[in-house]
Amino acid sequence: LISTNEPLKSAILEFIQTGGDKDSESPQRIEIDPSYFENPNTQGIQISNLAALNSGSIYSITFEGMDIAGNSTISAMISNILFDNIIPELTILSPTAQTVLNTGKVDISLSEELNSAMLIWENETNTSQKPITMEIPVKFLKAGEHYQIPIETNLQFDDSVTYSLFIEGNDRAGNIGKSAAIPGIIMSASSE
């Protein structure tokens, strides 16, 4: 949020890339329409031209403003801000469709590091039944392929039910990704 105590005649946000993916355009200066600041203590400005920033870059941000009398000010720098507007790609590598799963393990692929993710089994025949969910352990949330993720033994599967299995997870910026569902999964009572 940006807050001012008087009207401004100009305002600029400066983004300096300090980490993450390289932004060859850094530093970037984005002008903000001064009409946002006609009333003191304006907050919650929507900035629509952030598309020029590089997704995956980490920035330090400063705010520069000039009041009607020509006095200028620069705010304190805010650091370690990740700009990420890309939805993570999540894929289940194994099991495949129409599989009896009795190994108690799942293989996945993540396009980027996630804050959290869940494996979700939905009953294909009784869609009103609450899905069965399992939080994926943190050690499997880094970008890349992860094999042999153990399925918790306390989950209550019915071996006469066919499930669709998918992953849902969110990245550091809050973007939520969801894999394609793998249909026809039967969780065998003999799962390890």
C-alpha positions as CSV (number, residue, x, y, z in Angstrom):
1,L,0.0,0.0,0.0
2,I,1.1,3.5,-0.8
3,S,0.0,6.3,1.5
4,T,0.6,10.1,1.2
5,N,-0.3,12.9,3.5
6,E,-0.8,15.5,0.7
7,P,-1.7,15.6,-3.0
8,L,1.1,14.8,-5.4
9,K,1.8,16.1,-8.9
10,S,4.0,13.2,-9.8
11,A,4.8,9.7,-8.5
12,I,7.2,7.0,-9.6
13,L,7.9,3.4,-8.4
14,E,11.4,2.2,-9.1
15,F,12.1,-1.5,-9.3
16,I,15.7,-2.7,-9.0
17,Q,16.3,-6.4,-9.7
18,T,18.4,-7.8,-6.8
19,G,18.0,-11.6,-7.3
20,G,16.1,-14.3,-8.9
21,D,15.8,-14.4,-12.7
22,K,17.7,-11.7,-14.6
23,D,15.8,-8.6,-15.6
24,S,17.8,-7.0,-18.4
25,E,15.5,-3.8,-18.2
26,S,16.4,-3.2,-14.5
27,P,16.1,-0.7,-13.0
28,Q,12.6,0.0,-14.2
29,R,10.7,3.2,-13.4
30,I,6.9,3.1,-13.5
31,E,5.0,6.3,-13.4
32,I,1.8,6.4,-11.4
33,D,-1.1,8.6,-12.4
34,P,-1.0,11.5,-10.0
35,S,-4.8,11.7,-9.9
36,Y,-4.5,8.7,-7.4
37,F,-3.0,11.1,-5.0
38,E,-5.4,14.0,-5.2
39,N,-6.8,13.1,-1.8
40,P,-4.3,12.7,1.1
41,N,-3.9,9.2,2.6
42,T,-4.8,7.4,-0.6
43,Q,-4.2,3.6,-0.3
44,G,-4.5,0.5,-2.3
45,I,-3.4,1.8,-5.7
46,Q,-3.9,-0.6,-8.6
47,I,-0.9,-0.5,-10.9
48,S,-1.7,-2.0,-14.2
49,N,1.6,-1.6,-16.1
50,L,3.6,-4.1,-14.0
51,A,3.7,-6.4,-17.0
52,A,7.0,-5.0,-18.0
53,L,8.6,-6.6,-14.9
54,N,10.2,-10.0,-15.3
55,S,8.4,-12.9,-13.7
56,G,10.8,-14.7,-11.4
57,S,12.9,-11.7,-10.5
58,I,13.4,-10.4,-7.0
59,Y,13.2,-6.6,-6.7
60,S,13.9,-3.8,-4.3
61,I,11.2,-1.0,-4.6
62,T,11.3,2.7,-3.9
63,F,8.6,5.3,-4.2
64,E,9.4,8.8,-5.3
65,G,6.8,11.5,-5.1
66,M,6.7,15.3,-5.8
67,D,4.0,17.5,-4.2
68,I,2.3,20.5,-5.7
69,A,5.0,22.9,-4.4
70,G,7.8,20.9,-6.1
71,N,9.1,19.2,-2.9
72,S,10.2,15.7,-3.6
73,T,10.6,12.7,-1.3
74,I,11.9,9.2,-1.7
75,S,10.4,6.4,0.5
76,A,12.4,3.8,2.3
77,M,13.4,0.9,0.1
78,I,11.3,-2.3,0.4
79,S,13.5,-5.3,-0.4
80,N,13.2,-9.0,-1.4
81,I,9.9,-8.6,-3.4
82,L,9.4,-11.5,-5.8
83,F,7.4,-10.6,-8.9
84,D,5.7,-13.8,-10.2
85,N,2.7,-13.8,-12.4
86,I,3.0,-17.3,-13.8
87,I,0.9,-20.2,-12.6
88,P,3.0,-23.2,-11.6
89,E,2.8,-26.2,-13.8
90,L,2.1,-29.4,-11.8
91,T,2.2,-32.9,-13.3
92,I,1.6,-36.4,-12.0
93,L,4.2,-38.7,-13.6
94,S,3.0,-41.9,-11.9
95,P,0.5,-43.5,-11.4
96,T,-0.9,-43.3,-14.9
97,A,-4.6,-43.5,-15.8
98,Q,-6.5,-46.8,-15.2
99,T,-4.0,-48.0,-12.6
100,V,-4.4,-50.1,-9.5
101,L,-2.0,-48.4,-7.1
102,N,-0.6,-50.7,-4.5
103,T,2.9,-49.3,-4.1
104,G,1.8,-46.4,-1.8
105,K,4.0,-44.0,-3.8
106,V,3.4,-41.1,-6.3
107,D,5.8,-39.4,-8.7
108,I,5.4,-35.7,-9.6
109,S,7.0,-32.9,-11.5
110,L,6.9,-29.2,-10.5
111,S,7.9,-26.2,-12.7
112,E,8.9,-24.1,-9.7
113,E,9.3,-24.3,-6.0
114,L,6.0,-24.3,-4.1
115,N,5.0,-23.0,-0.7
116,S,2.5,-25.9,-0.3
117,A,0.8,-28.6,-2.3
118,M,-1.7,-31.4,-1.9
119,L,-2.5,-34.7,-3.6
120,I,-6.2,-34.9,-4.0
121,W,-8.2,-38.0,-4.7
122,E,-11.8,-37.4,-5.9
123,N,-14.3,-40.3,-6.0
124,E,-15.4,-40.7,-9.6
125,T,-18.7,-42.4,-8.9
126,N,-19.9,-40.5,-5.9
127,T,-18.9,-36.9,-6.6
128,S,-20.7,-35.7,-3.4
129,Q,-18.1,-37.6,-1.3
130,K,-15.5,-35.3,0.2
131,P,-12.1,-35.7,-1.6
132,I,-9.3,-37.4,0.2
133,T,-6.3,-35.1,0.6
134,M,-2.7,-35.4,1.6
135,E,-0.3,-32.5,2.1
136,I,2.9,-33.1,0.1
137,P,5.9,-33.0,2.5
138,V,8.1,-29.9,2.2
139,K,11.2,-31.8,0.9
140,F,9.2,-32.6,-2.3
141,L,8.2,-29.0,-3.0
142,K,11.4,-27.8,-4.9
143,A,11.2,-27.4,-8.7
144,G,11.8,-30.6,-10.6
145,E,10.8,-34.2,-10.6
146,H,10.2,-36.1,-7.4
147,Y,9.9,-39.8,-7.2
148,Q,8.5,-42.2,-4.6
149,I,6.5,-39.7,-2.6
150,P,5.0,-41.9,0.1
151,I,1.2,-41.9,0.5
152,E,0.2,-41.5,4.2
153,T,-1.0,-44.8,5.6
154,N,-3.8,-43.2,7.6
155,L,-5.8,-42.2,4.5
156,Q,-9.1,-44.0,4.2
157,F,-9.5,-45.4,0.7
158,D,-12.2,-47.8,-0.4
159,D,-10.7,-50.4,-2.8
160,S,-14.1,-50.7,-4.6
161,V,-14.0,-47.0,-5.6
162,T,-12.3,-45.5,-8.6
163,Y,-10.6,-42.1,-8.0
164,S,-9.2,-39.3,-10.0
165,L,-5.9,-38.0,-8.7
166,F,-4.5,-34.5,-9.1
167,I,-2.1,-32.1,-7.4
168,E,-3.0,-28.6,-6.4
169,G,-0.3,-26.2,-5.0
170,N,0.6,-22.5,-4.6
171,D,3.9,-20.7,-5.2
172,R,5.5,-18.0,-3.1
173,A,3.5,-15.3,-4.9
174,G,0.2,-17.1,-4.3
175,N,-0.3,-18.3,-7.8
176,I,-2.3,-21.5,-7.7
177,G,-1.6,-24.4,-10.1
178,K,-3.5,-27.6,-10.6
179,S,-2.4,-30.7,-12.5
180,A,-4.6,-32.5,-15.0
181,A,-6.5,-35.2,-13.2
182,I,-5.4,-38.8,-13.6
183,P,-8.6,-40.9,-13.9
184,G,-9.3,-44.5,-13.0
185,I,-7.1,-44.9,-10.0
186,I,-8.0,-47.7,-7.7
187,M,-6.2,-47.7,-4.3
188,S,-5.6,-51.3,-3.4
189,A,-6.2,-52.4,0.2
190,S,-2.8,-54.0,0.0
191,S,-1.1,-50.6,-0.4
192,E,2.2,-50.4,1.6
